[in-house]
Amino acid sequence: MTKPLAQSFRLRLMLGAVVWVSLALAAGYFTLSMLLKQEANFIFRGELEEHAAELAGGIASEGGGGITVRQPPSDPRFLGEKSGYYWQVERPGGAVARSPSLQEARLALGAGDLPEGSERQSIISGPTGDLLLIQQSVRPTGAPDLFRIGVGIDKSFVDAVASNFDRVIGRALMIVGAGLLLAALAQVWFGFSFVGRLRRSLAQIRTRKTNRLPEDVPTELTPLVQDFNALIGANEEMVRRARLEAGNLAHVLKTPLAVLMDEAMRLHAAGRPDEGRRVSRQCERMRRAINYQLARARAAMNRGGSGAVTQIGQVIRSDVLALSRLYASRRLSFVLQEDGLDSAVACEAEDFEEMFANLLDNAAKWAAHLIRITASVSRKSLCLRVEDDGPGMPKEARDRVFDAGERLDERVEGSGLGLAIVRDLSTIYGGRTWIEDSPLGGAAACLELPLVQT
């Protein structure tokens, strides 16, 4: 089953990079936007102050309370009707002079005192929308009172410049963000490239191409790799000792069994065949029981895919040849189909031979004339079928026959351990065993084992 993406360390780092880059860019965007808007406002205010200073130097007081503008601002944008650039001069008493762009309109300059030489910035309503307005209070040469000057620009001009700044900033930050994310992706990918190398090394350990992980890894992982290599070494030593003890046990038990078998033969020779047969049967059961337990122990030591690889073709052909000779007196026909025999299973050769030999021997005991062996390969597993043309097996007994010591017919020789060995070993190696009907008329024993992934 595929793990959730949230469990991927790479994905977590990339999501973290996306979140933090996005937050940083958003903060940068709003900060730069605010600063550039302030800068745009400052630039336009400076422009209005220049126009106000030019206007203040060109006005004079007329007799009768009038206003003369000898030198209006030179910017031509003040000339066009409702151009968005406006100026206006007011004198106490109601006299007003204004830019041609205002036509008959009038700017509502703020009420209240404005000391001489001071300046005020405000937003007011103008002929074409809100205006950014600069007001100053000046006293022309020879004038008895203060004149109020107002110079304004349509606020939409300021907003347009600010919006353009926002677009430029947004595009630039998007490019920067994409570059940062690509750099983060490359950094994460490069930083975790050693993980793929460790995974390949583990695969080589499983297939026994090596027995150590490479230690030229990042410094932070060196202690972990060293501990893992030490664990592999300790496990190999434990397996070696366990196999040695199992071999010693088998060797120790073989001699007493041989003595007992010899005693059974002596009983036969002494004219006591019934007693000899009883001793022989018990010795055979003991031998099979010992082999059964040794096979379980050997397979359990290899559990977890320690790198066991078995090419099935040679084992199957060898066992078929041996069994055909053993049952030559019964003239059984062994049909071996070659398809799939070039496959390799993740299993010790001794254990695979133990499983297949038991299935083949069981089929030979029950077959009338024909035994057929076929192998079919799927994407991840191999299914081996051993079929016979014997009497078959009742469905209610197909699970029970895999219990140790279980025999369906006492008239047929055996210990009742063969199929139990097959089931236990196949389970340990991640496979399974079952019985089903055969097209030949008898039973088909099926053994499924995982393929070696190359």
C-alpha positions in Angstrom: 0.0 0.0 0.0 1.3 3.4 -0.9 2.1 5.6 2.1 0.2 8.9 2.5 2.1 11.8 0.9 2.2 13.5 4.3 4.7 10.9 5.4 7.1 11.8 2.7 10.0 13.7 4.2 10.8 15.3 0.8 7.2 16.4 0.4 7.2 17.9 3.9 10.3 19.9 3.1 8.9 21.1 -0.2 5.6 22.0 1.4 7.5 23.9 4.1 9.5 25.7 1.4 6.3 26.6 -0.5 4.7 27.9 2.7 7.7 30.0 3.9 8.6 31.3 0.4 4.9 32.3 -0.1 4.7 34.0 3.3 8.1 35.8 2.7 7.0 36.9 -0.8 3.6 38.1 0.4 5.2 40.1 3.2 7.7 41.5 0.8 5.0 42.4 -1.7 2.9 44.3 0.8 5.9 46.0 2.3 7.3 47.1 -1.1 3.9 48.1 -2.3 3.4 50.3 0.8 6.9 51.9 0.4 6.5 52.5 -3.3 3.1 54.0 -2.8 4.6 56.3 -0.2 7.4 57.1 -2.7 4.9 57.9 -5.5 3.0 60.2 -3.1 6.2 61.9 -2.2 7.2 62.4 -5.8 3.8 63.9 -6.8 3.9 66.0 -3.7 7.3 67.4 -4.6 6.0 68.1 -8.1 3.0 70.0 -6.7 5.3 72.0 -4.4 7.4 73.1 -7.4 4.2 74.2 -9.2 3.1 76.0 -6.0 6.4 77.8 -5.7 6.3 78.8 -9.3 2.7 80.1 -8.9 3.6 82.0 -5.7 6.4 83.8 -7.5 4.0 85.0 -10.2 1.1 86.5 -8.4 0.5 90.1 -7.3 -2.1 92.1 -5.6 -4.4 94.4 -7.6 -6.1 97.5 -6.4 -9.6 96.9 -5.3 -8.8 93.5 -3.9 -8.1 91.7 -7.1 -5.4 89.1 -8.0 -3.0 89.3 -10.9 -1.1 86.1 -12.1 1.8 87.5 -14.0 3.6 84.1 -14.3 1.2 81.1 -14.2 2.8 77.6 -13.9 4.5 76.6 -17.2 3.2 73.0 -17.2 0.9 72.7 -20.2 -1.3 70.2 -18.4 -2.8 73.1 -16.5 -4.2 74.5 -19.8 -6.4 71.6 -20.9 -10.1 71.5 -19.8 -10.4 69.1 -16.8 -7.0 67.8 -17.5 -6.5 66.6 -13.9 -4.0 69.3 -13.1 -5.4 72.4 -11.4 -4.3 75.5 -9.5 -6.2 78.2 -7.7 -5.3 81.4 -5.8 -7.7 82.9 -3.3 -7.5 86.3 -1.5 -9.5 87.3 1.6 -12.6 89.1 0.3 -13.5 86.5 -2.3 -11.1 87.3 -5.2 -10.1 84.1 -7.1 -7.7 83.2 -9.9 -7.6 79.7 -11.3 -6.1 77.5 -14.0 -7.8 77.2 -17.4 -8.3 73.5 -16.7 -10.8 74.4 -14.0 -13.0 76.4 -16.4 -15.9 77.6 -14.2 -15.3 75.1 -11.4 -13.8 76.1 -8.1 -11.6 74.1 -5.7 -12.9 74.0 -2.1 -9.7 75.1 -0.4 -9.8 74.3 3.3 -11.1 76.8 5.8 -9.3 77.8 8.9 -6.0 79.6 9.5 -3.0 78.6 7.6 0.0 80.5 8.9 2.3 82.3 6.4 4.8 80.1 4.9 3.1 76.9 6.0 1.8 74.1 3.9 -1.1 71.5 4.1 -1.8 68.4 2.1 -5.3 67.0 1.8 -7.6 65.0 -0.4 -10.6 66.9 -1.8 -13.2 66.5 -4.5 -12.3 68.0 -7.8 -13.9 68.3 -11.2 -12.8 64.9 -12.3 -12.6 63.0 -9.0 -10.6 63.2 -5.8 -7.6 65.5 -5.9 -4.3 65.3 -4.1 -4.1 69.0 -3.0 -1.2 71.1 -1.7 -2.2 74.4 0.0 0.2 77.2 0.9 -0.3 80.6 2.5 1.9 83.3 1.0 2.1 87.1 1.0 2.9 88.6 -2.4 5.3 91.6 -2.4 3.4 94.7 -1.4 0.2 92.8 -0.5 -1.4 93.7 2.9 -2.9 90.3 3.4 -2.2 86.5 2.9 -3.1 84.7 -0.3 -4.0 81.0 -0.3 -2.6 78.9 -3.1 -3.9 75.5 -4.0 -2.3 73.1 -6.5 -3.9 69.7 -7.1 -3.5 66.6 -9.2 -6.1 64.0 -9.9 -5.6 61.2 -7.4 -6.2 58.6 -10.1 -2.8 59.5 -11.6 -1.2 58.7 -8.3 -3.2 55.5 -8.0 -2.2 54.5 -11.6 1.5 54.8 -10.8 1.0 52.8 -7.6 -0.9 50.1 -9.5 1.8 49.9 -12.1 4.3 49.5 -9.3 2.2 46.7 -7.8 2.1 44.9 -11.1 5.9 45.2 -11.6 6.5 44.1 -8.1 4.1 41.2 -8.3 5.7 39.9 -11.6 9.2 40.3 -10.2 8.3 38.5 -7.0 6.6 35.7 -8.9 9.8 35.1 -10.9 11.8 35.3 -7.7 9.4 32.9 -6.0 9.6 30.4 -8.9 13.3 30.6 -8.8 13.4 30.0 -5.0 11.0 27.1 -5.3 13.1 25.5 -8.1 16.2 26.0 -6.0 14.5 24.5 -3.0 13.4 21.5 -5.1 16.9 21.0 -6.4 18.3 21.3 -2.9 15.9 18.8 -1.5 16.4 16.4 -4.4 20.2 16.7 -4.2 20.1 16.5 -0.4 18.2 13.3 -0.5 20.0 11.7 -3.4 22.0 9.6 -0.9 18.6 8.0 0.2 18.3 6.3 -3.3 21.9 5.1 -3.0 21.2 3.6 0.4 18.0 2.0 -0.9 20.0 0.4 -3.8 22.6 -0.8 -1.3 19.8 -2.4 0.8 18.5 -4.1 -2.3 22.0 -5.5 -2.9 22.2 -6.7 0.7 18.9 -8.5 0.2 20.3 -10.2 -2.9 23.6 -10.8 -1.2 25.6 -8.8 -3.6 27.1 -6.9 -0.7 26.8 -7.2 3.1 27.4 -3.6 4.1 25.9 -0.1 3.6 28.3 2.5 2.1 29.6 4.8 4.8 30.4 7.7 2.5 27.1 9.4 3.5 26.4 12.8 5.0 28.0 13.3 8.4 24.7 13.4 10.2 23.9 9.9 8.9 27.3 8.3 9.4 26.5 7.0 13.0 23.2 5.6 11.8 24.8 3.7 8.9 27.6 2.4 11.1 25.1 1.2 13.7 23.1 -0.5 10.9 26.2 -2.2 9.5 27.0 -3.4 13.0 23.5 -4.8 13.3 23.9 -6.6 10.0 27.1 -8.1 11.2 25.6 -9.2 14.5 22.6 -10.7 12.7 24.9 -12.6 10.4 26.9 -13.9 13.3 23.6 -14.9 15.1 22.4 -16.7 11.9 25.7 -18.4 11.5 25.7 -19.7 15.0 22.0 -20.8 14.8 22.7 -22.7 11.6 25.8 -24.3 13.3 23.7 -25.3 16.3 20.9 -26.7 14.0 23.5 -28.7 12.1 25.1 -30.0 15.3 21.6 -31.0 16.5 20.9 -32.9 13.3 24.3 -34.6 13.5 23.8 -35.6 17.1 20.4 -37.1 16.4 21.4 -38.9 13.2 23.6 -41.4 15.0 20.9 -42.6 17.5 18.4 -42.9 14.7 20.9 -44.9 12.7 21.4 -47.2 15.6 17.6 -47.6 16.0 17.2 -48.4 12.3 19.9 -51.0 12.6 18.1 -52.5 15.5 14.9 -52.6 13.4 16.8 -54.5 10.8 18.1 -56.9 13.4 14.6 -57.6 14.6 13.6 -58.4 11.0 16.6 -60.7 10.7 15.7 -62.4 14.0 12.3 -63.3 12.8 10.4 -60.5 14.5 9.2 -58.5 11.5 6.3 -56.8 13.2 8.4 -55.3 15.9 11.0 -54.3 13.3 8.4 -52.5 11.2 7.1 -50.7 14.3 10.6 -49.5 15.2 11.3 -48.5 11.5 8.0 -46.5 11.3 8.8 -44.7 14.5 12.3 -43.9 13.4 11.0 -42.6 10.1 8.6 -40.3 11.9 11.3 -39.1 14.2 13.5 -38.4 11.1 10.7 -36.5 9.4 9.9 -34.6 12.6 13.5 -33.5 13.0 13.7 -32.4 9.3 10.5 -30.5 9.8 11.7 -28.6 12.8 15.1 -28.0 11.2 13.5 -26.7 8.0 11.3 -24.3 10.1 14.3 -23.1 12.0 16.4 -22.6 8.9 13.6 -20.7 7.1 12.8 -18.6 10.2 16.5 -17.5 10.3 16.1 -16.3 6.7 12.8 -14.5 7.3 12.5 -10.9 6.1 14.2 -11.5 2.8 17.9 -11.9 3.8 18.8 -12.1 0.1 17.9 -15.7 -0.6 17.6 -16.3 -4.3 16.7 -19.7 -5.9 16.6 -20.4 -9.6 13.7 -22.9 -9.6 14.4 -24.7 -12.9 17.4 -26.7 -11.8 15.8 -27.7 -8.5 12.6 -28.8 -10.1 14.3 -30.8 -12.9 16.5 -32.6 -10.4 13.7 -33.5 -8.0 11.5 -34.7 -10.9 14.3 -37.0 -12.1 14.9 -38.4 -8.6 11.2 -39.1 -8.0 10.7 -40.6 -11.4 13.4 -43.1 -10.6 12.1 -43.7 -7.1 8.6 -44.6 -8.4 9.8 -46.3 -11.6 8.1 -49.6 -10.5 4.8 -47.8 -10.7 5.5 -46.5 -14.2 4.3 -43.0 -13.3 4.6 -40.3 -16.0 6.0 -37.0 -14.9 5.1 -34.1 -17.3 7.1 -30.9 -16.7 6.1 -27.8 -18.6 9.1 -25.5 -19.2 7.3 -22.2 -19.2 8.3 -20.1 -16.1 11.2 -22.4 -15.1 13.7 -19.7 -15.7 12.3 -17.7 -12.8 13.9 -17.0 -9.4 12.1 -16.9 -6.1 13.1 -15.1 -2.9 13.7 -18.3 -1.0 16.6 -20.5 0.2 17.4 -23.3 -2.3 17.2 -25.9 0.5 13.8 -24.7 1.6 12.4 -24.5 -2.0 13.6 -28.0 -2.6 12.0 -29.2 0.6 8.7 -27.7 -0.4 8.7 -28.9 -4.0 9.9 -32.4 -3.1 7.1 -32.8 -0.5 4.5 -31.7 -3.0 5.9 -34.0 -5.7 6.2 -36.9 -3.3 2.6 -36.4 -2.1 1.3 -36.3 -5.7 3.3 -39.5 -6.5 1.7 -41.3 -3.6 -1.8 -40.6 -4.8 -1.4 -40.5 -8.6 -2.7 -43.3 -10.8 -0.5 -42.8 -13.9 0.2 -39.0 -14.5 1.8 -36.1 -12.6 2.0 -32.7 -14.2 4.1 -29.7 -13.0 3.5 -26.2 -14.3 4.8 -22.8 -13.3 3.0 -19.5 -14.0 4.5 -16.1 -13.3 2.7 -12.9 -12.4 4.1 -9.5 -11.7 5.3 -10.3 -8.2 4.9 -14.0 -7.6 5.4 -17.5 -9.0 2.6 -20.1 -8.7 3.8 -23.7 -9.0 1.1 -26.4 -9.5 1.7 -30.1 -8.9 -1.3 -32.1 -10.3 -2.1 -35.8 -10.2 -4.8 -38.0 -11.7 -5.5 -39.8 -8.4 -8.7 -39.9 -6.4 -8.6 -36.2 -5.5 -9.2 -34.6 -2.1 -12.5 -33.7 -0.4 -13.0 -30.0 -0.1 -13.6 -30.3 3.7 -10.2 -31.9 4.1 -8.1 -29.4 2.1 -7.3 -27.2 5.0 -6.9 -30.0 7.5 -4.2 -31.8 5.5 -1.7 -29.0 6.3 -1.8 -29.7 10.0 1.3 -31.4 11.3 0.8 -35.2 11.6 -2.5 -35.2 9.7 -3.0 -38.1 7.4 -6.2 -38.7 5.3 -5.5 -42.4 4.7 -3.4 -44.5 7.1 -2.9 -47.1 4.3 -0.7 -44.7 2.4 2.8 -44.4 3.8 3.9 -41.1 5.3 4.4 -39.1 8.5 1.7 -36.4 7.9 4.4 -33.7 8.0 5.1 -33.1 4.3 2.3 -30.7 3.6 2.7 -29.1 7.0 6.3 -28.3 6.1 5.3 -26.8 2.8 2.7 -24.6 4.4 4.9 -23.3 7.2 7.9 -22.6 4.9 5.8 -20.9 2.3 4.2 -18.7 5.0 7.6 -17.7 6.4 8.8 -16.6 3.0 5.6 -14.5 2.4 3.9 -17.1 0.2 1.0 -19.5 0.6 -0.1 -23.1 -0.2 -3.5 -24.5 -1.1 -5.2 -27.5 -2.7 -7.7 -27.3 -5.5 -9.2 -29.7 -8.1 -7.1 -30.7 -11.1 -8.3 -31.1 -14.7 -6.5 -34.5 -14.6 -9.2 -35.7 -12.2 -7.2 -35.6 -9.0 -5.9 -32.8 -6.8 -3.6 -29.8 -7.6 -1.3 -28.7 -4.9 -0.4 -25.0 -5.5 2.6 -23.2 -4.1 2.9 -19.4 -4.4 6.2 -17.7 -3.6 7.4 -14.1 -4.2 9.6 -13.5 -7.2 13.0 -11.9 -6.9 12.5 -8.2 -7.9 15.3 -7.2 -10.3 
